[in-house]
């Protein structure tokens, strides 16, 4: 699992901490020589890549972004319908499909509305203008005399023509110019409204909502027998016994990759269990000692980078505060294990996948399978749970490898629960060290260091293959190297640079170059841990200065939008200056502007502590949010509140259990999560700014929520926990 030596590639670029611009298409390469266009238009310039007008007047919208439960496909449909002036019901969305849609890399980093939404807004405005111009020529009038409503263009004299009647004349095989001005917010009728989610009906009615539900004609089922731990080598197994089992179609071995294909799913499960029972392995390297994991990780080779620094003198007599914080390895914990369906027919491979990036996945599959990318089609279907780079891409390769033995029939591979917990890439364990000083109620010095493994081990790497099965094949591939990600998006250093007014500061990212435990992108990347540490430290400095935590933040904030969300959440929660806890109940605040470029979010929570059992609960939470222009207030509220619930689960429960022999978190008992009954009641205040650009919000609340919980615990008890999660053992130790 150790990453190869870092190499620099001038054509790589970061988006949300994810390297995207590998395998540049000819269109993208030529686009680099032209004036830059906003959003994803810059790399996908043809109008017909985004929009088609049908003879029935209905619109097909193509996007390289995918629905992960965040409601983005509905939001993008609203944007397109608004700019085209058509009813939302007349819009059909086609998400990521390598044979049909633009290449927008990964759906990650809360950037779908910012990038794909910007492209669709501008493309929609331009296509609408083209249609109006065609109508003007037909009527022999000026385009500025025409009105458009619900896909119907009307002249002053009452003549009308609908989009469908003009569809045959529309030539969208042209490059977008981005010169047509979109609608002003004052004219919006669809954007800004709460509309029904397009993805919900099938989920509520038992329809084919997820790739896990997909059943194709002639479908076979596959399973993979996993090694005992990373880096193990397969020595022998009883192939004849498994081949003789009922329903078995094929046993597949490629080096240390071992799987089975069967007619029925239960037959595949039983056959895979028999394979695992008979398999003999040479075990791979031991894992770190969990009792010393942070010490061992920070001792590994690192690439160090100062990401922000400012010099100023420190006054004499300043009060110095130091603290170290830790975040454990955490799993994505998707409710349904990862799944894919693959079919190899007539030399063409089709993969139905819940990958966050069908184009990067296609390129990596092509590398592993030694076939041109054009011979592979990756079609996105939703998965029941995501939260980042889980096993979705890995199971796609599993299915592809097994499909080669299926004589043209499709093979469905669904991971078992233990596969998901033991083999997906985790959110990295992290250590954050802070040192600061206060004088006269102000911060006069700030030093912050963060250690983290890579958060960027997705498919699409130019120097390696980040797919699990590829590392165990007879011709194995190496994973890609760890890389620093450019600020302000960052990766392990995401949100490591405070937004506050600090006259003197230094922030250093220590990227751990080795991977003793597999890691990649978990929702928010490093922001969850960094905001936990920074906002906890802000409270510690406020206490040292003798200032109320909210007043302390406002005193160090110059951004009026930042101040507005902090003041709004304080008002919603009826915060009292200098309020104290009572030993078992208390409240705390956390704030962040996600990635320093996206949504402003402030959270206040109330905690309730059972000192006898050591359990912590979060009965209530308040949040104020500024994401600029709100496309769908219901969708925004869902994302913010869902993030608070998820953060509460991470903070109170979630950590991957392991020992030197391997991963021990294998089910919900060994990896517990927050129950529905214990989810907080949340009050959300949305600050709409329709004249501002829409900001990404899908990952905005997790960081502020963990900080608010940590600060509330300290306010309630006078004791501070600096290591996540807040397990009963850790709580009791803090209170002892």
C-alpha distance (Angstrom), angle and dihedral (degrees) to the residues before:
residue distance angle dihedral
X1 . . .
X2 3.80 . .
X3 3.78 110.3 .
X4 3.81 120.0 -120.3
X5 3.77 119.7 -109.5
X6 3.79 113.8 -68.9
X7 3.78 115.8 -99.9
X8 3.78 126.4 -173.0
X9 3.77 120.4 -127.1
X10 3.78 115.8 -171.2
X11 3.79 93.8 -151.3
X12 3.80 96.6 57.7
X13 3.78 119.7 105.1
X14 3.79 133.7 -179.1
X15 3.80 126.9 -125.4
X16 3.77 115.8 176.3
X17 3.78 88.5 -17.3
X18 3.80 90.4 -54.7
X19 3.77 124.0 115.3
X20 3.78 106.4 -129.2
X21 3.77 115.0 162.6
X22 3.78 100.6 80.2
X23 3.81 121.1 129.1
X24 3.79 94.3 20.1
X25 3.79 111.8 -145.8
X26 3.82 118.7 -131.1
X27 3.80 88.7 -111.2
X28 3.81 90.7 53.5
X29 3.78 92.8 45.5
X30 3.80 91.7 52.4
X31 3.79 90.6 45.0
X32 3.79 89.4 61.1
X33 3.82 89.2 68.9
X34 3.81 93.4 53.9
X35 3.80 133.1 74.4
X36 3.77 111.2 -73.9
X37 3.81 115.9 -101.0
X38 3.81 123.6 -153.4
X39 3.79 122.8 -95.0
X40 3.78 120.2 -18.6
X41 3.82 91.7 -21.8
X42 3.77 86.9 85.4
X43 3.80 93.2 69.6
X44 3.83 97.8 28.2
X45 3.82 105.2 42.9
X46 3.80 105.1 163.2
X47 3.79 114.8 99.3
X48 3.81 92.9 -144.2
X49 3.79 88.5 58.5
X50 3.81 86.5 69.9
X51 3.80 108.9 27.5
X52 3.81 141.3 28.3
X53 3.82 126.6 -177.0
X54 3.80 115.3 -147.6
X55 3.80 128.5 -147.3
X56 3.81 87.0 -111.1
X57 3.79 89.8 59.3
X58 3.77 93.1 -110.3
X59 3.79 122.5 131.3
X60 3.78 130.8 -130.7
X61 3.79 113.9 -155.5
X62 3.79 121.0 -160.8
X63 3.79 121.8 -159.3
X64 3.77 133.8 171.9
X65 3.80 89.3 -145.6
X66 3.78 122.9 92.0
X67 3.77 139.6 -145.6
X68 3.79 111.1 -106.0
X69 3.80 95.8 166.2
X70 3.80 92.0 -79.2
X71 3.82 94.1 108.2
X72 3.79 93.3 -120.2
X73 3.81 96.7 136.4
X74 3.80 89.1 57.5
X75 3.82 91.0 47.9
X76 3.81 91.8 49.6
X77 3.81 90.3 48.9
X78 3.81 88.8 53.2
X79 3.80 91.4 51.8
X80 3.81 93.3 49.2
X81 3.81 93.8 44.8
X82 3.80 90.9 48.7
X83 3.79 95.9 52.3
X84 3.79 94.1 42.5
X85 3.82 93.1 44.8
X86 3.79 94.5 -129.1
X87 3.81 129.1 132.3
X88 3.79 113.0 -92.4
X89 3.80 88.5 -123.2
X90 3.82 88.6 63.7
X91 3.81 92.4 61.2
X92 3.81 122.3 92.9
X93 3.80 116.2 -168.1
X94 3.80 123.0 -145.4
X95 3.82 110.6 -170.1
X96 3.79 127.5 -163.4
X97 3.80 114.7 -27.9
X98 3.79 119.5 150.0
X99 3.80 91.4 -139.9
X100 3.81 96.9 49.0
X101 3.80 116.5 20.5
X102 3.79 140.1 61.8
X103 3.77 118.5 -89.4
X104 3.80 105.9 -110.5
X105 3.79 96.8 161.3
X106 3.78 113.6 -135.3
X107 3.77 128.7 -0.6
X108 3.78 94.3 -130.1
X109 3.76 146.0 109.5
X110 3.83 95.0 48.8
X111 3.80 89.8 -80.1
X112 3.80 104.5 123.6
X113 3.80 97.6 98.1
X114 3.80 90.8 38.9
X115 3.82 95.7 51.6
X116 3.80 109.3 19.8
X117 3.80 91.7 31.4
X118 3.79 91.2 52.6
X119 3.81 90.6 49.7
X120 3.80 92.8 49.3
X121 3.80 92.9 45.4
X122 3.80 91.8 54.3
X123 3.80 95.4 38.6
X124 3.79 90.6 48.0
X125 3.79 92.5 50.5
X126 3.80 90.9 49.3
X127 3.81 94.8 47.4
X128 3.80 90.4 48.0
X129 3.82 89.0 52.7
X130 3.82 90.6 50.0
X131 3.81 90.7 52.0
X132 3.79 92.4 47.7
X133 3.81 90.6 49.8
X134 3.81 90.6 52.0
X135 3.80 90.0 50.4
X136 3.79 90.7 48.5
X137 3.82 90.8 54.7
X138 3.81 90.7 47.6
X139 3.80 91.8 51.3
X140 3.81 95.4 37.2
X141 3.80 92.5 -126.7
X142 3.78 136.9 114.0
X143 3.78 116.7 -81.6
X144 3.79 90.0 -129.3
X145 3.81 90.3 63.4
X146 3.81 93.7 61.0
X147 3.78 128.4 91.3
X148 3.80 127.6 -153.3
X149 3.79 127.9 -153.8
X150 3.81 130.2 159.3
X151 3.79 92.7 -11.2
X152 3.82 94.2 -51.9
X153 3.81 121.4 115.2
X154 3.80 114.5 -152.0
X155 3.81 129.3 -165.3
X156 3.80 123.9 -146.2
X157 3.81 90.2 -106.4
X158 3.82 91.8 56.0
X159 3.80 99.2 -101.2
X160 3.79 112.1 142.4
X161 3.78 139.3 -165.5
X162 3.76 127.4 178.6
X163 3.78 128.4 -142.3
X164 3.79 92.1 -106.6
X165 3.80 91.9 59.4
X166 3.81 89.5 53.6
X167 3.81 96.0 42.9
X168 3.79 94.1 95.1
X169 3.79 91.4 55.9
X170 3.80 97.0 46.7
X171 3.78 115.0 103.4
X172 3.79 108.6 -165.6
X173 3.79 94.1 164.9
X174 3.76 88.5 104.9
X175 3.77 136.2 97.3
X176 3.76 119.3 -93.9
X177 3.78 114.8 -113.5
X178 3.82 98.5 -164.9
X179 3.81 85.4 -144.4
X180 3.81 98.1 114.9
X181 3.79 109.4 93.7
X182 3.82 113.1 -126.2
X183 3.79 121.8 -131.1
X184 3.79 118.8 -72.1
X185 3.79 113.0 -112.3
X186 3.81 90.0 -112.6
X187 3.83 88.9 70.6
X188 3.81 96.7 50.2
X189 3.79 115.9 126.3
X190 3.82 100.3 163.2
X191 3.80 106.0 24.1
X192 3.78 110.3 76.1
X193 3.80 93.6 30.8
X194 3.80 128.0 109.7
X195 3.81 105.0 -117.3
X196 3.78 131.1 174.8
X197 3.80 114.0 -85.5
X198 3.79 113.7 -108.7
X199 3.80 93.1 -143.3
X200 3.82 99.0 51.3
X201 3.85 104.9 76.1
X202 3.81 96.4 65.9
X203 3.81 90.2 45.9
X204 3.78 92.3 52.1
X205 3.81 97.1 43.6
X206 3.78 101.2 44.1
X207 3.78 94.4 -105.8
X208 3.80 126.9 146.2
X209 3.78 94.6 -71.1
X210 3.80 101.5 144.9
X211 3.78 138.6 36.3
X212 3.80 85.0 -112.8
X213 3.85 86.5 67.4
X214 3.81 96.2 51.5
X215 3.80 115.0 118.7
X216 3.81 117.3 177.5
X217 3.82 127.3 -173.0
X218 3.80 111.5 -82.0
X219 3.80 92.0 12.5
X220 3.79 118.3 -179.6
X221 3.79 127.2 -167.9
X222 3.78 129.5 -129.0
X223 3.78 138.1 -168.0
X224 3.81 133.7 -177.6
X225 3.81 127.9 -137.6
X226 3.81 108.1 -136.9
X227 3.81 128.7 -147.3
X228 3.83 121.6 -115.2
X229 3.83 93.7 -102.6
X230 3.80 144.3 -20.4
X231 3.79 116.3 -47.3
X232 3.82 97.3 14.9
X233 3.82 120.3 150.9
X234 3.82 125.4 -138.9
X235 3.82 111.6 -126.7
X236 3.82 103.9 172.2
X237 3.82 145.0 -20.1
X238 3.82 138.7 179.1
X239 3.80 102.1 -100.0
X240 3.81 96.8 166.6
X241 3.80 93.7 55.2
X242 3.80 93.2 51.9
X243 3.81 94.4 44.2
X244 3.78 88.7 56.5
X245 3.80 93.5 55.2
X246 3.85 118.6 109.3
X247 3.79 115.1 -82.7
X248 3.79 97.0 4.5
X249 3.82 110.9 146.7
X250 3.81 99.7 175.1
X251 3.78 143.3 -6.5
X252 3.80 111.1 -145.0
X253 3.78 124.7 -157.1
X254 3.79 123.7 173.5
X255 3.79 108.3 168.8
X256 3.81 103.8 -59.1
X257 3.78 94.1 -15.3
X258 3.80 107.1 105.5
X259 3.79 126.7 -179.1
X260 3.76 145.6 146.4
X261 3.82 136.9 -139.2
X262 3.80 120.5 -151.8
X263 3.79 139.4 170.6
X264 3.81 95.2 -115.8
X265 3.78 131.5 34.2
X266 3.79 96.6 -122.9
X267 3.80 88.9 50.9
X268 3.80 90.5 53.6
X269 3.81 90.6 49.2
X270 3.80 93.0 51.3
X271 3.80 92.2 45.1
X272 3.80 92.4 49.8
X273 3.81 89.7 50.2
X274 3.81 89.2 52.5
X275 3.80 90.3 48.9
X276 3.79 90.8 51.3
X277 3.79 92.2 47.6
X278 3.80 93.4 52.2
X279 3.80 97.6 40.0
X280 3.81 119.8 108.2
X281 3.80 116.6 -155.8
X282 3.74 139.2 -173.5
X283 3.80 100.2 -135.5
X284 3.78 120.1 -123.7
X285 3.83 128.1 -128.7
X286 3.78 119.6 -47.4
X287 3.79 119.0 -100.6
X288 3.81 122.4 -119.2
X289 3.78 121.1 -77.9
X290 3.82 104.5 -95.9
X291 3.81 90.6 -146.8
X292 3.82 90.1 59.2
X293 3.79 101.4 26.2
X294 3.82 98.2 124.4
X295 3.79 91.5 46.0
X296 3.80 91.2 49.3
X297 3.81 94.6 45.5
X298 3.81 94.8 50.3
X299 3.81 89.1 49.4
X300 3.82 92.3 59.1
X301 3.80 123.0 97.2
X302 3.79 111.6 -74.8
X303 3.77 138.8 -172.2
X304 3.79 105.8 -137.1
X305 3.78 124.6 -153.6
X306 3.79 130.4 175.6
X307 3.80 101.8 -140.0
X308 3.80 98.5 -178.9
X309 3.80 134.6 10.9
X310 3.79 137.6 168.4
X311 3.80 128.0 174.7
X312 3.79 128.3 -143.7
X313 3.82 134.0 143.1
X314 3.81 118.8 -90.2
X315 3.82 112.9 -133.2
X316 3.79 119.3 -122.3
X317 3.75 115.9 -97.0
X318 3.82 95.8 27.2
X319 3.80 113.2 157.5
X320 3.81 111.6 -117.7
X321 3.82 123.2 -146.1
X322 3.82 126.3 -174.2
X323 3.79 130.7 -174.6
X324 3.81 140.4 164.7
X325 3.80 122.7 -150.3
X326 3.81 131.7 -168.3
X327 3.79 135.4 -158.2
X328 3.86 118.7 -168.2
X329 3.78 130.8 -139.3
X330 3.80 106.3 -77.7
X331 3.79 130.9 -167.6
X332 3.79 128.7 -135.1
X333 3.81 87.3 -123.4
X334 3.80 94.5 -160.2
X335 3.79 110.7 -169.5
X336 3.82 92.6 -128.7
X337 3.82 119.6 44.4
X338 3.79 116.3 -114.9
X339 3.79 118.0 -80.5
X340 3.80 140.7 -177.9
X341 3.79 138.1 173.7
X342 3.81 120.1 -146.3
X343 3.79 131.6 -175.6
X344 3.80 126.1 -173.1
X345 3.78 107.9 -162.9
X346 3.80 129.2 160.3
X347 3.78 90.2 -10.3
X348 3.81 93.1 -55.6
X349 3.79 122.1 113.2
X350 3.80 119.9 -149.7
X351 3.80 119.5 -171.7
X352 3.79 125.6 -170.9
X353 3.77 104.9 -156.6
X354 3.80 144.8 164.3
X355 3.79 90.4 -142.2
X356 3.81 116.0 144.5
X357 3.81 89.3 -133.5
X358 3.80 119.3 35.6
X359 3.81 94.8 178.8
X360 3.83 96.4 51.4
X361 3.81 88.3 44.5
X362 3.80 91.9 51.2
X363 3.81 91.5 51.3
X364 3.79 92.4 49.5
X365 3.81 93.7 46.2
X366 3.81 88.1 51.5
X367 3.80 90.2 53.0
X368 3.81 93.0 50.2
X369 3.81 95.9 42.4
X370 3.82 93.2 41.9
X371 3.77 94.2 -127.2
X372 3.82 132.8 122.3
X373 3.82 113.8 -91.9
X374 3.80 88.3 -122.5
X375 3.81 87.7 68.0
X376 3.81 91.7 61.9
X377 3.78 128.8 69.2
X378 3.80 119.7 -167.5
X379 3.80 115.9 -164.8
X380 3.78 119.6 -169.7
X381 3.77 120.0 -131.0
X382 3.76 122.2 171.3
X383 3.78 120.3 -98.0
X384 3.79 125.0 -147.4
X385 3.79 94.9 -109.8
X386 3.77 134.1 0.6
X387 3.85 122.4 161.0
X388 3.79 92.1 168.8
X389 3.79 137.7 -46.0
X390 3.80 101.9 -4.2
X391 3.81 125.4 148.5
X392 3.82 96.2 -60.4
X393 3.81 95.4 105.1
X394 3.80 94.1 40.1
X395 3.79 94.0 53.7
X396 3.81 89.1 49.9
X397 3.81 89.5 62.7
X398 3.82 90.4 44.2
X399 3.81 89.2 55.4
X400 3.81 92.6 45.8
X401 3.81 92.6 51.7
X402 3.79 92.1 48.9
X403 3.81 92.9 43.8
X404 3.81 88.9 63.8
X405 3.81 87.2 69.9
X406 3.83 96.4 46.0
X407 3.84 101.6 82.3
X408 3.79 94.1 -123.1
X409 3.80 97.2 -45.0
X410 3.82 120.0 125.5
X411 3.80 116.8 -104.6
X412 3.78 122.2 -151.6
X413 3.81 116.0 -156.0
X414 3.77 119.9 -172.2
X415 3.76 118.3 179.0
X416 3.78 118.9 -126.3
X417 3.80 117.8 -118.8
X418 3.82 91.0 -102.7
X419 3.83 90.3 51.3
X420 3.79 90.2 55.3
X421 3.79 96.5 47.7
X422 3.80 97.4 40.1
X423 3.80 102.5 39.2
X424 3.80 110.5 29.7
X425 3.84 116.6 99.9
X426 3.81 109.9 -99.0
X427 3.75 133.2 -143.5
X428 3.83 102.0 -94.6
X429 3.76 125.4 -103.4
X430 3.81 108.2 -112.8
X431 3.79 140.1 -165.2
X432 3.79 121.8 -154.9
X433 3.82 122.5 -170.3
X434 3.80 119.5 -167.6
X435 3.78 130.9 -174.2
X436 3.78 122.8 178.4
X437 3.77 144.1 156.8
X438 3.80 134.2 -147.2
X439 3.78 132.4 -159.8
X440 3.82 129.3 173.6
X441 3.80 91.1 -0.6
X442 3.81 94.2 -55.0
X443 3.79 136.5 102.1
X444 3.81 108.9 -110.1
X445 3.82 99.6 171.3
X446 3.80 135.0 26.7
X447 3.80 128.9 178.9
X448 3.79 121.7 174.6
X449 3.83 131.5 178.0
X450 3.79 125.6 -178.0
X451 3.83 127.2 -169.0
X452 3.79 119.5 -163.1
X453 3.78 143.0 150.9
X454 3.79 117.5 -122.2
X455 3.81 120.5 -62.7
X456 3.81 91.2 -170.9
X457 3.80 108.9 73.8
X458 3.81 97.0 125.7
X459 3.82 129.0 134.4
X460 3.78 114.7 -82.8
X461 3.79 99.2 62.5
X462 3.82 113.0 148.1
X463 3.80 94.1 -150.0
X464 3.79 102.5 43.4
X465 3.79 147.3 6.2
X466 3.79 117.1 -101.1
X467 3.79 98.2 -164.6
X468 3.79 120.1 111.1
X469 3.82 101.5 -136.1
X470 3.81 92.5 49.0
X471 3.81 90.5 68.0
X472 3.82 91.5 59.7
X473 3.81 101.4 44.0
X474 3.80 123.3 112.7
X475 3.80 86.7 -103.9
X476 3.78 97.3 38.7
X477 3.78 125.7 -159.6
X478 3.78 126.4 -144.1
X479 3.80 122.4 -126.0
X480 3.77 117.4 -110.6
X481 3.80 120.5 -93.7
X482 3.78 126.0 -97.7
X483 3.79 112.1 -96.6
X484 3.77 136.5 -170.1
X485 3.81 111.4 -114.7
X486 3.77 119.9 -138.8
X487 3.77 120.0 -103.9
X488 2.97 139.9 -89.6
X489 3.81 89.7 39.8
X490 3.78 93.9 38.2
X491 3.80 124.5 162.0
X492 3.81 118.5 -135.9
X493 3.80 84.5 8.5
X494 3.81 94.7 48.7
X495 3.82 107.8 137.9
X496 3.80 90.0 0.6
X497 3.81 90.7 125.2
X498 3.82 107.7 76.0
X499 3.80 118.3 -128.7
X500 3.79 91.0 -141.6
X501 3.80 126.9 107.5
X502 3.82 102.0 -97.4
X503 3.84 116.7 170.2
X504 3.81 91.5 -161.5
X505 3.80 126.5 26.6
X506 3.79 145.7 140.5
X507 3.81 124.9 -164.8
X508 3.82 120.6 -171.1
X509 3.79 129.1 -174.0
X510 3.81 117.1 -153.3
X511 3.82 106.3 -162.8
X512 3.80 109.4 -159.1
X513 3.79 106.2 -136.3
X514 3.82 97.5 -160.1
X515 3.80 127.5 71.2
X516 3.82 111.3 -150.3
X517 3.82 87.4 161.8
X518 3.80 121.5 31.3
X519 3.81 113.9 -103.6
X520 3.78 140.1 170.3
X521 3.80 140.2 140.5
X522 3.79 117.8 -17.6
X523 3.80 116.7 173.8
X524 3.85 110.7 -67.1
X525 3.83 92.1 9.1
X526 3.82 106.3 -142.8
X527 3.81 95.4 -12.0
X528 3.81 94.9 88.6
X529 3.81 92.4 56.8
X530 3.80 96.5 37.3
X531 3.79 94.7 50.4
X532 3.82 88.9 46.0
X533 3.80 90.0 55.0
X534 3.81 98.7 38.6
X535 3.79 96.3 45.4
X536 3.82 92.1 43.1
X537 3.79 88.0 51.6
X538 3.81 90.7 48.5
X539 3.80 88.3 58.7
X540 3.80 90.7 46.7
X541 3.81 90.3 51.9
X542 3.81 91.1 45.2
X543 3.80 89.3 54.0
X544 3.81 90.6 49.0
X545 3.81 88.9 50.9
X546 3.80 92.9 45.3
X547 3.83 92.6 -123.6
X548 3.81 130.0 133.6
X549 3.85 109.0 -101.3
X550 3.82 95.0 -121.5
X551 3.80 93.5 44.5
X552 3.81 88.3 47.9
X553 3.80 91.9 54.7
X554 3.79 93.5 46.4
X555 3.79 90.2 49.8
X556 3.83 88.7 58.2
X557 3.82 96.8 43.4
X558 3.80 127.3 91.1
X559 3.82 98.9 166.0
X560 3.82 108.1 99.3
X561 3.82 92.6 -152.5
X562 3.79 90.2 51.4
X563 3.79 90.8 50.2
X564 3.80 90.7 46.9
X565 3.81 95.5 58.7
X566 3.81 92.5 45.1
X567 3.79 91.1 49.6
X568 3.81 92.0 43.9
X569 3.80 94.8 53.1
X570 3.81 90.9 45.4
X571 3.80 89.4 53.3
X572 3.82 93.2 46.2
X573 3.81 91.3 50.7
X574 3.83 93.2 42.0
X575 3.81 89.7 -125.6
X576 3.80 114.9 -163.4
X577 3.80 117.8 -148.4
X578 3.78 110.0 -108.0
X579 3.80 94.3 7.0
X580 3.80 115.4 171.1
X581 3.79 135.4 -154.3
X582 3.78 124.8 -118.8
X583 3.80 100.2 -130.7
X584 3.79 96.5 -88.9
X585 3.81 103.9 36.6
X586 3.78 130.6 44.4
X587 3.78 144.8 139.1
X588 3.79 134.2 -123.7
X589 3.78 140.9 178.6
X590 3.79 135.3 -133.4
X591 3.79 128.5 -176.6
X592 3.79 138.0 -177.5
X593 3.77 142.5 154.1
X594 3.78 100.0 -134.8
X595 3.81 111.0 -113.2
X596 3.84 84.8 -11.3
X597 3.84 85.5 -90.8
X598 3.81 105.8 64.2
X599 3.81 138.2 51.8
X600 3.79 122.7 -8.1
X601 3.82 110.0 -133.6
X602 3.79 132.6 177.0
X603 3.79 122.2 -177.3
X604 3.80 132.5 -170.9
X605 3.79 118.8 -171.2
X606 3.76 136.1 -176.0
X607 3.79 117.3 -140.7
X608 3.78 129.4 -159.9
X609 3.81 117.0 -158.4
X610 3.79 126.3 -161.4
X611 3.78 99.5 -154.2
X612 3.81 93.8 -167.6
X613 3.83 95.9 55.1
X614 3.81 96.7 28.0
X615 3.81 92.2 -128.1
X616 3.79 122.7 145.4
X617 3.80 123.9 -157.3
X618 3.79 132.1 -174.7
X619 3.81 107.2 -146.6
X620 3.82 96.8 170.4
X621 3.77 140.6 24.0
X622 3.79 135.2 178.7
X623 3.79 124.8 -162.8
X624 3.79 138.2 -178.5
X625 3.80 119.8 -160.2
X626 3.79 136.4 -168.9
X627 3.80 112.4 -174.1
X628 3.78 95.7 156.8
X629 3.80 112.4 -122.8
X630 3.81 108.4 21.1
X631 3.81 110.7 -140.3
X632 3.82 96.4 -176.9
X633 3.82 118.0 5.2
X634 3.81 92.2 -162.1
X635 3.78 91.3 53.0
X636 3.80 92.5 46.9
X637 3.80 92.1 48.7
X638 3.80 90.8 48.7
X639 3.80 92.0 52.3
X640 3.79 95.4 47.0
X641 3.79 95.0 44.7
X642 3.80 92.2 42.5
X643 3.80 88.8 52.5
X644 3.80 91.2 52.6
X645 3.80 91.2 50.5
X646 3.81 91.6 47.5
X647 3.79 92.0 47.1
X648 3.80 90.1 50.4
X649 3.80 88.6 54.4
X650 3.81 93.0 47.5
X651 3.79 91.6 46.5
X652 3.80 99.2 47.4
X653 3.80 103.3 30.9
X654 3.77 122.3 4.3
X655 3.80 126.5 101.2
X656 3.80 132.3 125.9
X657 3.78 112.0 -112.5
X658 3.80 117.0 -143.4
X659 3.77 142.1 149.1
X660 3.79 133.2 -165.7
X661 3.81 91.4 -78.0
X662 3.81 96.3 56.4
X663 3.80 148.1 -73.0
X664 3.80 112.9 -30.6
X665 3.83 99.2 -174.6
X666 3.79 100.8 96.1
X667 3.82 106.6 143.4
X668 3.79 143.1 10.5
X669 3.80 91.5 -78.9
X670 3.79 92.7 58.2
X671 3.82 91.7 37.9
X672 3.82 106.5 37.1
X673 3.80 121.7 -172.9
X674 3.80 135.2 -167.0
X675 3.81 114.4 -71.8
X676 3.79 122.5 -131.5
X677 3.80 89.7 -115.4
X678 3.81 90.7 59.5
X679 3.82 96.8 47.0
X680 3.82 111.5 119.6
X681 3.78 124.3 -109.7
X682 3.81 103.6 -115.0
X683 3.79 131.5 -156.0
X684 3.82 112.6 -162.8
X685 3.79 128.2 -162.5
X686 3.82 114.6 -164.8
X687 3.79 118.4 -159.4
X688 3.80 106.3 -157.7
X689 3.80 117.7 -156.2
X690 3.83 103.8 -180.0
X691 3.80 93.9 178.2
X692 3.82 91.7 56.5
X693 3.80 125.2 77.8
X694 3.80 117.6 -96.0
X695 3.80 112.8 -97.5
X696 3.79 127.2 -149.7
X697 3.80 111.4 -98.2
X698 3.81 108.8 167.6
X699 3.81 93.9 100.2
X700 3.79 101.1 25.2
X701 3.80 103.1 106.0
X702 3.80 105.5 45.6
X703 3.82 95.0 80.5
X704 3.81 97.4 45.9
X705 3.81 90.3 45.8
X706 3.83 96.3 55.2
X707 3.80 90.3 46.5
X708 3.79 91.3 49.3
X709 3.82 90.7 51.8
X710 3.81 92.3 48.4
X711 3.79 91.8 47.8
X712 3.80 92.7 45.7
X713 3.80 90.6 52.7
X714 3.80 90.2 51.6
X715 3.81 91.2 46.8
X716 3.80 91.4 49.9
X717 3.80 98.4 46.0
X718 3.79 108.4 18.8
X719 3.82 86.6 -123.4
X720 3.79 126.0 104.4
X721 3.80 127.8 -145.9
X722 3.79 112.7 -155.5
X723 3.81 99.4 176.9
X724 3.79 123.7 74.1
X725 2.96 138.0 -98.9
X726 3.82 108.8 38.9
X727 3.80 95.1 -130.2
X728 3.83 119.6 177.4
X729 3.81 89.3 -108.6
X730 3.80 91.7 53.1
X731 3.80 92.5 45.2
X732 3.79 93.1 50.3
X733 3.79 91.1 48.2
X734 3.80 90.9 51.3
X735 3.80 92.2 49.5
X736 3.81 96.5 42.9
